[in-house]
Amino acid sequence: MACGIPPFSRCVKWRFGCGQNLQLLFFLFYLSHTVSGHIRYSIPEEMKKGSLIGNVAQDLGLDLKRLRSGRARIVTGESIQYTELKTDKGTLVVKERIDREQLCGDVTPCSFSFEVILENPMELHQITVEITDINDHSPTFKRDAIQFEISESANTGARFSLTSAEDPDVGINGLREYILTENDNFILKQISNADGKKYAEMVLQKPLDRETNPNLSLKLIAVDGGTPQRSGTVNIDITVLDVNDNAPVFNQSVYKATVMENAPRDTYVTTVNASDADFGSNSIVTYYFSDLNSGLGNFFMIDEKTGVILITGSIDYEKDKKYELRIDAKDLGGLTDSSKVIIEVTDVNDNAPTISVMSFTSPVSEDSPPGTTIGIINVKDLDSGDNGQVNCRIEQNAPFKIKSNLRNYYTLVTDTVLDRESVSEYNITVVATDAGMPPLSSTKTFHLKVSDVNDNAPVFSQSVYSAFITENNSPGFSVLTLKAKDPDENQNARISYILEDTNIGGSPVSEFVSINAESGVIHAVRSFDYEQLRQLVFVVKAQDGGSPPLSSNVTVKILIQDQNDNPPQVLYPVQTGGSVVAEMVPRSADVGYLVTKVVAVDVDSGQNAWLSYKLQKATDRALFEVGLQNGEIRTIRQVTDKDAVKQRLSVIVEDNGQPSRSATVIVNVAVADSFPEVLSEFTDFAHDKEYNDNLTFYLVLALAVVSFLFITCLVVIISVKIYRWRQSRILYHSSLPVIPYYPPRYSDTLGTGTLQHVYNYEVCRTTDSRKSDCKFGRAGSQNVLIMDPSSTGTMQRIQSDKSILDEPDSPLEVSRIM
């Protein structure tokens, strides 16, 4: 992406206490798609921590609120962060001590760059801080002394290379000149390389005379151009040798060579050659590096005899692209010559791209729209050319993509809508690959979690839940458990179960059942009665804890099962407390004669309401039988004159439940052809009953008063005897107009018994025994004998219309007295 020409630039002048006027230049660059800027500041090195560099907010035209809301921060690929952004003031200040020599060495100009990133929306501003040099270093020599052995026959103009001084400062503060102390023989010649580096040579101006002065001591002073000026000194010790008048001479003044970076140790570079016109030992030449201060001896070595230069250290193109070596050739007489070797380093693709995370957001909400920024990364490759061209991509097929907005900066954004319920987290692998041969790549994996939003309602596994519960249950009984699932998580998946407001039989459903809001267990609030309520149908709502909450409903049916909790109820014959009701059977009755029918109902349902009839006790069990299913009492043999008039039958009615319940009915049967026969038997029955009742009463009373009332009791007993005798005489002489004749309507015209052949009955039953109907057709009247103890000795003939009421508790009653 190409950068546009900055629309404007500003220059701000700062004045420091040292009196220097330093000019700060500001440049602001805008890219075509992303808001960005470029500011350049210039400050001197060694500023104190907290020193002001510039007002970033003002220079970028940003509001302080924007700095705070955009979470403005500095990102840099360096291990040391020299500056700090004060977001509350919008200023850039010094955070760490800045040493220009440590930061850049002798590279000029010296600067470092970093980026200021703002979010929402994303803004990226590049800031470059140029570090200007101050004169804080003096020139220094590696050696304490320089030793020379010079023949007295050395020609005038002979040159002697001197060790260079090192001054880490640059520019005007760097090494400016060398000064040689005054002497009669040598003058100083200063030479500058193409890169501006200075070195000195000592030139023989006047021939030496060993006999006059065999040793010379000089001083070489290196002076920089700073204010105040600094200097360094080294001693030059010269020993004058005798007669060696030819110095070595290199065949080239400059040697050039090329090496590949990362070349192995002992790799051949080049060979230098110098010749000496002298003969013998004076022609032997040795080679050495003349400048030991540069540290090049850590990378190269020279064979002092052959002049072969080999690699001894690690050659890194990214650190040094070119090396310049100064080689001296010296003969045994101390004469020397100098040459230069320029070594060019060729880059190889040995650096994989480095990925730095500037910003990364996790988790991201699943409802984030496509294009949401997840992270910002910076990718750098230290190689040059094609080896440093980088391409970024996402390795796996994921709903994300990577975009490049600025040089070396990439933005990781969502490509589609995320769904946490499908994929809750992603491992996004970003691959950065350079264009070298072979290409090198590096990866960075981002672990992204997707946060949940409440976008799923709880779901029941069934649309309708059914359960059974037996009636007469205990309150609090657990009926069934509802279970709903919500694919959301945490609070959004926390389900509460709620009973919807409905009425059952006019009462709210909460009076019948309750539900545990957390577990979904439905409990019975009270005991149920099948005969009152057959089933419960209500709605339960499952609601999650999201905001806003989502819910779903389900219908619950609870079917109440019947228990055998109701005994049979006898509808006929009616059991009266004060009267004795008897059925009449003529002595001429044949086998199978229908005496009467026991009618009973059971309000339970199903097999609990199936009734069976059994003869429990009887005066003569060989005379009567009861129909197991219909309750009909019939004769099982011919009635004879020997059979007793008064027959007492005890019929038990049982249902089919488990355990079964029963009811007992007493049926009194009179075996007689006329009422007088019946009268005598049932009169004694009433008389005995009254006697026993009175006797019991007086016996209890007698026990209470003991002997005190003994005489009184005897009188009472005698009086009772007299009273009984008189009552018996009254009954014997009484006349009933209904006794002398047998009503013709009771004639057994069909020979089937006392029940008329036109008497029909109908039993209508439903599944609800409480609503069973027993209907008897009224075809005629039947005479029934009723013995009323209140009228002792009196027998009444009753004509009754038989009808069974709809209500289960309504007994059969006598309608009228004839």
MARKEVO-401358 format. One line per 4 residues: number of its first residue (from 1); their letters; for each residue x, y, z negated of C-alpha. Coordinates in steps of 0.1 Angstrom, whole numbers. Layout:
MARKEVO-401358
NUM> a> X Y Z  ...;
end
This chain:
MARKEVO-401358
1> macg> 0 0 0  15 33 10  15 62 -14  2 96 -2;
5> ippf> 22 128 -4  17 144 -39  -8 173 -35  12 194 -59;
9> srcv> 41 194 -83  48 214 -114  81 224 -129  83 231 -167;
13> kwrf> 115 245 -182  124 235 -217  150 252 -240  169 232 -265;
17> gcgq> 190 243 -295  223 235 -278  216 264 -253  211 242 -223;
21> nlql> 183 250 -199  168 218 -187  142 216 -160  114 191 -161;
25> lffl> 97 181 -128  61 167 -127  49 147 -98  13 134 -95;
29> fyls> 5 107 -69  -30 95 -61  -36 62 -44  -64 56 -19;
33> htvs> -87 33 -40  -75 35 -76  -72 66 -97  -34 70 -103;
37> ghir> -7 96 -108  30 100 -110  47 123 -134  85 128 -137;
41> ysip> 101 143 -168  138 150 -174  152 150 -209  187 148 -223;
45> eemk> 200 116 -240  203 111 -277  172 131 -286  158 125 -321;
49> kgsl> 129 101 -326  96 120 -323  110 146 -300  85 159 -275;
53> ignv> 90 148 -239  58 163 -223  21 168 -226  7 139 -206;
57> aqdl> -29 148 -210  -23 183 -197  -1 173 -169  -25 146 -157;
61> gldl> -55 168 -162  -71 144 -187  -92 151 -217  -81 138 -251;
65> krlr> -114 121 -255  -107 102 -223  -74 91 -236  -91 76 -267;
69> sgra> -121 61 -250  -99 46 -222  -76 30 -248  -47 47 -232;
73> rivt> -15 28 -237  20 25 -223  30 -7 -205  66 -14 -195;
77> gesi> 85 -45 -184  115 -36 -205  122 -52 -239  127 -18 -255;
81> qyte> 100 9 -254  118 42 -256  87 64 -256  54 66 -274;
85> lktd> 21 81 -264  2 101 -290  -34 97 -279  -46 121 -305;
89> kgtl> -25 150 -290  -20 137 -255  18 141 -259  47 118 -250;
93> vvke> 74 116 -276  107 97 -281  102 64 -299  137 49 -298;
97> ridr> 172 64 -294  181 68 -257  217 62 -248  221 70 -211;
101> eqlc> 254 50 -209  237 20 -224  206 23 -203  222 31 -169;
105> gdvt> 259 28 -171  275 50 -144  244 49 -122  230 84 -114;
109> pcsf> 205 97 -117  195 76 -147  158 71 -153  133 46 -164;
113> sfev> 96 43 -155  65 30 -172  28 31 -166  0 46 -186;
117> ilen> -32 25 -183  -67 37 -191  -97 15 -190  -134 20 -181;
121> pmel> -128 30 -154  -93 17 -149  -67 44 -143  -30 38 -138;
125> hqit> -5 66 -140  32 61 -134  56 82 -155  93 84 -147;
129> veit> 117 98 -174  151 110 -161  178 109 -188  204 136 -183;
133> dind> 239 131 -197  255 150 -225  292 150 -232  292 125 -261;
137> hspt> 321 103 -249  358 111 -245  379 95 -217  397 64 -230;
141> fkrd> 425 42 -217  425 4 -221  462 4 -228  480 21 -256;
145> aiqf> 510 25 -233  519 21 -196  553 4 -190  573 11 -158;
149> eise> 607 -3 -147  619 20 -119  651 16 -100  673 45 -100;
153> sant> 675 42 -63  638 48 -59  632 72 -31  617 105 -36;
157> garf> 580 103 -30  577 68 -44  542 64 -60  534 46 -92;
161> slts> 498 38 -100  486 48 -134  459 31 -155  426 49 -150;
165> aedp> 407 63 -179  371 54 -185  345 80 -194  309 66 -197;
169> dvgi> 295 101 -192  286 111 -156  285 143 -136  302 173 -151;
173> nglr> 306 154 -183  325 126 -166  362 123 -160  374 155 -142;
177> eyil> 412 153 -139  445 138 -152  473 159 -166  509 146 -168;
181> tend> 533 161 -193  560 183 -178  592 165 -167  619 169 -141;
185> nfil> 613 137 -121  576 131 -116  545 149 -105  509 137 -107;
189> kqis> 488 130 -77  450 125 -82  429 105 -58  391 100 -57;
193> nadg> 374 70 -43  344 71 -20  322 65 -51  337 95 -68;
197> kkya> 358 76 -92  392 92 -99  425 76 -105  461 90 -107;
201> emvl> 494 82 -92  528 93 -104  550 105 -76  587 106 -79;
205> qkpl> 598 141 -71  635 139 -81  656 108 -80  663 90 -112;
209> dret> 697 87 -127  699 58 -151  733 69 -164  719 103 -173;
213> npnl> 685 93 -186  678 55 -187  644 59 -204  617 84 -199;
217> slkl> 586 90 -221  557 108 -207  520 113 -216  491 110 -193;
221> iavd> 461 131 -204  425 124 -190  402 154 -193  364 155 -187;
225> ggtp> 344 186 -176  320 188 -205  315 215 -230  332 212 -254;
229> qrsg> 359 195 -234  370 160 -244  403 142 -235  421 109 -239;
233> tvni> 459 102 -238  481 73 -230  519 70 -232  540 63 -202;
237> ditv> 573 45 -209  597 44 -180  628 22 -179  652 31 -151;
241> ldvn> 666 0 -133  696 -1 -112  695 -3 -74  663 -15 -59;
245> dnap> 655 10 -32  626 -7 -13  591 -10 -26  566 -36 -15;
249> vfnq> 542 -25 12  507 -40 18  499 -49 54  464 -33 49;
253> svyk> 454 -4 29  418 -17 25  407 -54 25  370 -63 30;
257> atvm> 353 -96 20  318 -111 16  306 -135 -11  273 -151 -18;
261> enap> 258 -145 -52  259 -174 -76  289 -187 -57  307 -214 -78;
265> rdty> 339 -208 -98  371 -208 -78  354 -198 -46  379 -182 -22;
269> vttv> 374 -145 -15  404 -132 4  442 -130 4  462 -98 1;
273> nasd> 498 -96 13  526 -72 6  562 -74 19  595 -60 5;
277> adfg> 624 -51 28  649 -59 0  667 -92 -1  669 -118 -28;
281> snsi> 653 -113 -61  644 -77 -52  621 -89 -25  600 -111 -47;
285> vtyy> 566 -95 -50  540 -102 -77  503 -91 -74  480 -79 -102;
289> fsdl> 449 -59 -107  459 -24 -114  426 -14 -131  418 -36 -160;
293> nsgl> 393 -12 -175  366 -21 -150  361 -56 -164  365 -71 -129;
297> gnff> 389 -95 -143  359 -114 -157  346 -121 -122  378 -124 -101;
301> mide> 414 -135 -104  444 -131 -82  473 -154 -79  503 -132 -87;
305> ktgv> 525 -151 -63  503 -158 -33  478 -129 -35  448 -152 -32;
309> ilit> 417 -138 -49  392 -163 -63  359 -161 -82  361 -168 -119;
313> gsid> 327 -155 -131  290 -154 -123  283 -131 -93  248 -117 -96;
317> yekd> 235 -95 -67  208 -80 -89  235 -66 -112  263 -56 -88;
321> kkye> 259 -55 -50  295 -45 -43  328 -48 -61  360 -26 -54;
325> lrid> 393 -41 -66  426 -22 -68  456 -45 -62  492 -36 -70;
329> akdl> 522 -53 -56  554 -51 -75  589 -64 -69  614 -74 -95;
333> gglt> 630 -40 -92  597 -24 -104  587 -9 -71  550 -11 -64;
337> dssk> 524 -5 -37  486 -4 -40  457 -16 -19  420 -18 -22;
341> viie> 397 -48 -18  360 -42 -11  338 -73 -18  302 -72 -6;
345> vtdv> 277 -95 -24  250 -113 -3  216 -118 -19  201 -153 -23;
349> ndna> 166 -161 -35  175 -171 -70  149 -152 -90  114 -164 -93;
353> ptis> 87 -137 -96  80 -127 -132  44 -122 -143  37 -98 -171;
357> vmsf> 2 -95 -187  -7 -58 -190  -43 -64 -202  -65 -95 -207;
361> tspv> -101 -97 -220  -114 -129 -235  -142 -138 -241  -162 -123 -213;
365> seds> -200 -123 -214  -218 -148 -191  -241 -120 -178  -211 -99 -166;
369> ppgt> -217 -88 -130  -194 -99 -102  -164 -77 -100  -159 -74 -137;
373> tigi> -122 -68 -146  -108 -96 -168  -71 -87 -168  -43 -67 -152;
377> invk> -10 -83 -144  24 -69 -132  45 -91 -109  82 -83 -102;
381> dlds> 109 -101 -83  145 -90 -88  156 -102 -54  156 -79 -24;
385> gdng> 143 -80 11  120 -109 19  132 -126 -13  115 -99 -33;
389> qvnc> 82 -98 -14  56 -114 -36  21 -128 -29  -4 -137 -57;
393> rieq> -32 -161 -57  -54 -182 -80  -45 -218 -79  -77 -237 -85;
397> napf> -112 -231 -72  -127 -208 -98  -153 -180 -97  -125 -154 -99;
401> kiks> -104 -135 -74  -73 -114 -76  -69 -79 -61  -39 -57 -56;
405> nlrn> -46 -20 -63  -10 -8 -69  24 -20 -59  33 -49 -81;
409> yytl> 0 -46 -100  -29 -71 -96  -64 -71 -111  -81 -103 -120;
413> vtdt> -119 -100 -115  -150 -122 -115  -162 -133 -81  -196 -147 -90;
417> vldr> -221 -147 -119  -208 -169 -148  -229 -195 -166  -217 -206 -200;
421> esvs> -241 -235 -201  -224 -249 -170  -188 -240 -178  -179 -225 -212;
425> eyni> -143 -218 -206  -118 -216 -178  -81 -221 -174  -72 -196 -147;
429> tvva> -38 -202 -132  -23 -173 -112  6 -183 -89  31 -157 -77;
433> tdag> 53 -168 -47  80 -148 -30  89 -149 7  124 -163 3;
437> mppl> 137 -195 18  130 -217 0  102 -197 -17  102 -195 -55;
441> sstk> 71 -192 -75  59 -188 -111  26 -193 -128  7 -178 -156;
445> tfhl> -24 -195 -171  -51 -175 -187  -75 -192 -211  -108 -174 -206;
449> kvsd> -138 -182 -228  -173 -173 -217  -194 -158 -244  -231 -167 -247;
453> vndn> -262 -146 -241  -296 -158 -250  -308 -168 -215  -323 -203 -223;
457> apvf> -355 -210 -242  -357 -241 -265  -370 -272 -247  -389 -300 -262;
461> sqsv> -382 -335 -250  -419 -342 -248  -448 -321 -236  -472 -336 -262;
465> ysaf> -462 -353 -295  -485 -379 -310  -483 -395 -344  -505 -417 -366;
469> iten> -511 -413 -403  -533 -434 -426  -560 -416 -445  -556 -411 -482;
473> nspg> -520 -402 -477  -501 -384 -504  -496 -346 -500  -461 -339 -486;
477> fsvl> -460 -371 -466  -436 -368 -436  -457 -374 -404  -432 -369 -376;
481> tlka> -401 -349 -366  -401 -325 -336  -368 -318 -319  -361 -291 -294;
485> kdpd> -328 -284 -277  -313 -250 -267  -282 -251 -244  -271 -217 -258;
489> enqn> -247 -216 -287  -244 -202 -322  -273 -179 -332  -288 -182 -298;
493> aris> -292 -219 -302  -305 -218 -338  -340 -231 -335  -369 -223 -359;
497> yile> -401 -242 -358  -433 -223 -364  -470 -234 -366  -492 -214 -342;
501> dtni> -522 -199 -358  -551 -222 -350  -583 -233 -368  -593 -269 -374;
505> ggsp> -629 -272 -385  -630 -235 -395  -599 -237 -416  -564 -226 -407;
509> vsef> -540 -254 -396  -517 -244 -425  -542 -260 -449  -536 -293 -432;
513> vsin> -500 -295 -422  -467 -277 -427  -435 -277 -407  -399 -273 -419;
517> aesg> -386 -243 -400  -351 -258 -396  -355 -295 -393  -389 -296 -375;
521> viha> -403 -322 -399  -441 -320 -401  -456 -327 -435  -491 -333 -445;
525> vrsf> -503 -306 -469  -532 -326 -483  -547 -360 -483  -568 -368 -452;
529> dyeq> -602 -385 -451  -609 -404 -419  -646 -401 -425  -643 -363 -425;
533> lrql> -615 -357 -400  -604 -380 -372  -575 -361 -356  -555 -329 -359;
537> vfvv> -545 -310 -327  -523 -280 -331  -495 -261 -314  -459 -257 -327;
541> kaqd> -436 -230 -314  -398 -235 -312  -381 -201 -313  -343 -195 -311;
545> ggsp> -324 -169 -330  -313 -147 -300  -322 -111 -294  -347 -109 -280;
549> plss> -358 -144 -291  -370 -170 -266  -396 -197 -274  -416 -226 -261;
553> nvtv> -447 -244 -273  -456 -280 -277  -489 -297 -285  -490 -320 -315;
557> kili> -517 -346 -320  -520 -364 -354  -544 -393 -353  -558 -403 -387;
561> qdqn> -562 -440 -392  -590 -455 -413  -584 -473 -445  -609 -495 -462;
565> dnpp> -617 -471 -490  -655 -472 -490  -675 -502 -502  -707 -513 -484;
569> qvly> -738 -494 -494  -770 -515 -497  -800 -498 -481  -825 -525 -486;
573> pvqt> -838 -539 -509  -839 -508 -530  -824 -513 -564  -846 -494 -589;
577> ggsv> -838 -488 -625  -872 -492 -640  -891 -515 -617  -887 -551 -606;
581> vaem> -893 -555 -569  -900 -591 -557  -905 -607 -524  -933 -632 -522;
585> vprs> -928 -666 -505  -959 -689 -502  -954 -724 -512  -964 -735 -478;
589> advg> -934 -718 -462  -914 -740 -439  -877 -743 -433  -862 -711 -419;
593> ylvt> -889 -689 -434  -877 -653 -434  -880 -640 -469  -864 -606 -465;
597> kvva> -834 -590 -450  -805 -573 -468  -796 -542 -450  -762 -525 -458;
601> vdvd> -739 -501 -441  -702 -491 -445  -690 -456 -437  -656 -469 -427;
605> sgqn> -649 -478 -391  -635 -506 -371  -631 -539 -388  -633 -521 -421;
609> awls> -670 -517 -413  -677 -553 -402  -700 -566 -429  -707 -602 -440;
613> yklq> -734 -614 -464  -730 -643 -488  -752 -658 -515  -733 -654 -547;
617> katd> -758 -667 -573  -793 -681 -570  -818 -698 -593  -820 -726 -567;
621> ralf> -791 -725 -542  -807 -753 -523  -837 -733 -514  -823 -701 -498;
625> evgl> -795 -691 -476  -782 -657 -464  -772 -650 -427  -735 -643 -427;
629> qnge> -738 -616 -401  -774 -603 -403  -781 -606 -440  -814 -624 -435;
633> irti> -826 -645 -464  -843 -676 -452  -855 -709 -467  -833 -739 -460;
637> rqvt> -859 -765 -470  -896 -769 -475  -910 -750 -506  -926 -774 -530;
641> dkda> -948 -771 -560  -919 -780 -583  -900 -749 -573  -900 -721 -599;
645> vkqr> -921 -691 -593  -894 -667 -602  -863 -669 -581  -834 -645 -586;
649> lsvi> -808 -642 -558  -775 -624 -560  -762 -614 -526  -727 -600 -521;
653> vedn> -720 -578 -491  -683 -577 -481  -665 -557 -454  -636 -570 -433;
657> gqps> -609 -546 -446  -577 -554 -463  -583 -557 -491  -620 -561 -487;
661> rsat> -646 -542 -506  -680 -555 -516  -714 -546 -531  -739 -568 -548;
665> vivn> -777 -567 -546  -802 -586 -567  -832 -599 -548  -862 -612 -568;
669> vava> -883 -637 -550  -917 -648 -562  -927 -684 -550  -964 -684 -552;
673> dsfp> -996 -684 -532  -1015 -659 -553  -1009 -629 -575  -1021 -645 -608;
677> evls> -992 -670 -606  -968 -642 -601  -983 -621 -629  -976 -646 -656;
681> eftd> -940 -652 -647  -930 -615 -643  -950 -605 -674  -928 -627 -696;
685> fahd> -898 -612 -678  -909 -577 -688  -918 -587 -723  -885 -604 -729;
689> keyn> -867 -574 -716  -884 -550 -739  -880 -573 -769  -843 -576 -763;
693> dnlt> -839 -539 -759  -857 -531 -792  -839 -559 -810  -805 -546 -800;
697> fylv> -815 -511 -811  -825 -522 -845  -796 -545 -850  -773 -517 -844;
701> lala> -793 -495 -867  -792 -522 -893  -755 -526 -892  -752 -488 -898;
705> vvsf> -773 -487 -929  -763 -522 -941  -782 -534 -972  -798 -501 -979;
709> lfit> -822 -506 -951  -826 -543 -954  -861 -542 -968  -870 -515 -943;
713> clvv> -858 -537 -915  -880 -566 -926  -910 -544 -926  -901 -531 -891;
717> iisv> -896 -567 -878  -930 -578 -891  -946 -547 -876  -930 -555 -843;
721> kiyr> -943 -590 -844  -978 -578 -850  -974 -552 -823  -963 -578 -798;
725> wrqs> -992 -601 -806  -1017 -574 -801  -1001 -563 -768  -1003 -599 -755;
729> rily> -1039 -602 -764  -1047 -569 -745  -1029 -582 -714  -1047 -615 -715;
733> hssl> -1081 -599 -715  -1073 -572 -688  -1089 -575 -654  -1072 -564 -621;
737> pvip> -1096 -560 -591  -1068 -570 -567  -1059 -604 -582  -1090 -625 -575;
741> yypp> -1085 -625 -537  -1056 -630 -514  -1054 -602 -488  -1061 -616 -454;
745> rysd> -1034 -595 -439  -1008 -616 -457  -1020 -648 -440  -991 -665 -422;
749> tlgt> -1008 -666 -388  -976 -678 -371  -963 -699 -400  -931 -679 -403;
753> gtlq> -934 -665 -438  -947 -634 -456  -931 -610 -432  -955 -602 -404;
757> hvyn> -946 -614 -370  -953 -579 -356  -927 -563 -380  -896 -554 -361;
761> yevc> -865 -536 -371  -837 -519 -352  -802 -512 -364  -783 -485 -345;
765> rttd> -746 -481 -353  -719 -458 -340  -682 -458 -345  -688 -434 -373;
769> srks> -706 -454 -400  -718 -423 -417  -739 -415 -386  -753 -450 -382;
773> dckf> -790 -451 -378  -812 -479 -392  -847 -477 -378  -876 -500 -387;
777> grag> -906 -501 -365  -938 -497 -385  -962 -523 -373  -981 -529 -405;
781> sqnv> -979 -529 -442  -964 -554 -466  -974 -561 -501  -945 -560 -526;
785> limd> -948 -568 -563  -933 -543 -587  -931 -549 -623  -929 -517 -643;
789> psst> -917 -521 -679  -934 -489 -689  -968 -506 -684  -961 -539 -702;
793> gtmq> -982 -567 -691  -995 -549 -661  -988 -560 -626  -993 -537 -597;
797> riqs> -997 -546 -560  -978 -521 -539  -983 -516 -502  -953 -498 -488;
801> dksi> -943 -485 -454  -906 -495 -448  -884 -469 -432  -846 -464 -434;
805> ldep> -834 -428 -435  -806 -415 -414  -785 -405 -444  -764 -432 -458;
809> dspl> -774 -426 -494  -811 -427 -488  -826 -459 -503  -857 -477 -492;
813> evsr> -886 -464 -514  -921 -475 -521  -945 -451 -503  -978 -455 -521;
817> im> -996 -477 -546  -1027 -495 -534;
end
